[in-house]
Amino acid sequence: MATAGEASGPAKRPMRADAQRNRDAILAAAREIFEIEGVLTSLDGIALRAGVGNATLYRNFPTRDDLLAAVMHSGITAALAEADELARTRPPREALAEWLVRLTWRLRIWHDLPYCLATAFDDDTSPVKPATDPLMTRTGTLLDAARASGDVTGDVTTEDAYQLVLALSWAVDRFGDDEAAARRRVAMATAGIFASA
């Protein structure tokens, strides 16, 4: 056991400046290409756009899921902040309803992202699962608050609500809904979560 002041394990060395630049270039290229072509795009194309070799891409991100989780990081952080703000500023029923809409809209951002998230849902080996688990946790927190206030039916689980959002985000992506249409569809599809007003 390490004594006070000693490191408990080997310190992680900071990345060299050129290695950090390569990593940042890969993330930026992936984000740009995901927006245009979707998340199932060619990884070789991402490496080419980033101006790095395939080996550099795979050294930083051994799998597509590693890359996807890294690119999603900032968006997930922003989504969690939104959930916390909703919990602080709105009544539980309204906070949950708005979160379900916003999360659906956010997860449709890149073509095939909902499919990848659904695939990773039960796969504990996928880097995407721990990256997105906080979204399900926040969904559960808002769901529990709405249940405690009597606004949610008793048998709805966090998994039910999150999987419904994934399905809805896939539909919004496929049908090319604008935000107003997505909001209407989510409200209709999630109505069964809520107890009668």
C-alpha positions, 0 to 999 in steps of 0.5 A, a space after each residue: 500500500 502506498 504511504 501518504 504522498 506516494 503514488 498508488 500506481 505508475 503516473 500516466 505520462 502526458 501525451 507528446 504535443 504531436 501525439 495530442 495534435 494527432 488525437 485532436 485532429 482525429 476527433 475533429 475529423 470524426 465529428 465532421 464526417 459523422 455529421 455528413 455521413 453518419 457514425 458507420 462511415 469509413 474509419 480510413 476516411 476519417 484518418 485521411 481527413 485528419 491527415 494521419 495514417 490508419 495506424 495512428 488512428 487505430 493506436 488512439 482508437 482501437 475500435 469504432 466504439 472507442 472513437 464514437 465514445 470519445 467524440 460523444 464525450 462533450 455532447 454527453 457532458 452538455 446533456 447531463 448539464 441540461 438534465 440537472 438544470 431541468 431538475 432544478 428549474 421545473 416541476 418533476 413531470 415537466 422536467 422528465 417530459 422535456 428531458 425525453 424530448 431533448 435526449 431524443 433530439 440530441 441522440 439523433 444528431 448523427 445518422 445511425 447513432 441510435 442504432 449504435 447506442 442500442 447495440 451497445 446497450 447490453 454490451 458491457 465490453 463496448 466503450 460506448 456503454 460506459 460513455 452513455 450510461 450517465 444518460 440513462 442514470 439521469 433519465 432514472 433520476 428524473 423518472 424517480 422524481 416524477 414517480 415520487 410526485 405521482 406523475 409517473 405510472 408505477 411500472 415504468 422502469 429507467 430501462 423502458 424510458 431510455 430504450 424508448 428514447 433510443 427507438 424514437 431518436 432512430 425514427 426521428 433520424 430516419 424520417 428527417 423530422 424537424 425539432 417541432 415534429 420530433 417534439 410532437 412525436 415524442 410527446 405522443 409516444 411517451 404519454 403512457 409513461 405519465 399518470 393521468 393529470 
